[in-house]
């Protein structure tokens, strides 16, 4: 599978928006303009299409890990992906998150 296809599928599966994708690349150590990101997302027959290099895909995937998990050294910090999810969430999503937190607390209490 080509790098561009993998990249697009990951973006779609995670519901990533353009500004989030830009942040993810930066977390992976690569600064790309919005037009460069759009060129990577364009279809192969589009005149603006740009083939994604292995280094670009690696930076995106590393940035995606940091985006959802957070920095290893930043103990207690809320990962940016989770923060964006909460900030843009609807009532159902917040209710679901609240119940997940309650279940986690109960499991921790049982282990203690």
Rosetta blueprint (number, residue, H / E / L):
1 X L
2 X L
3 X H
4 X H
5 X H
6 X H
7 X H
8 X H
9 X H
10 X H
11 X H
12 X H
13 X H
14 X H
15 X L
16 X L
17 X L
18 X H
19 X H
20 X H
21 X H
22 X H
23 X H
24 X H
25 X H
26 X H
27 X H
28 X L
29 X L
30 X L
31 X L
32 X L
33 X L
34 X H
35 X H
36 X H
37 X H
38 X H
39 X H
40 X H
41 X H
42 X L
43 X L
44 X L
45 X L
46 X L
47 X L
48 X L
49 X L
50 X L
51 X L
52 X L
53 X L
54 X H
55 X H
56 X H
57 X H
58 X H
59 X H
60 X H
61 X H
62 X H
63 X H
64 X H
65 X H
66 X H
67 X H
68 X H
69 X H
70 X L
71 X L
72 X L
73 X L
74 X L
75 X L
76 X L
77 X L
78 X L
79 X L
80 X H
81 X H
82 X H
83 X H
84 X H
85 X H
86 X H
87 X H
88 X L
89 X L
90 X L
91 X H
92 X H
93 X H
94 X H
95 X H
96 X H
97 X H
98 X H
99 X H
100 X H
101 X H
102 X H
103 X H
104 X H
105 X H
106 X H
107 X H
108 X H
109 X H
110 X H
111 X H
112 X L
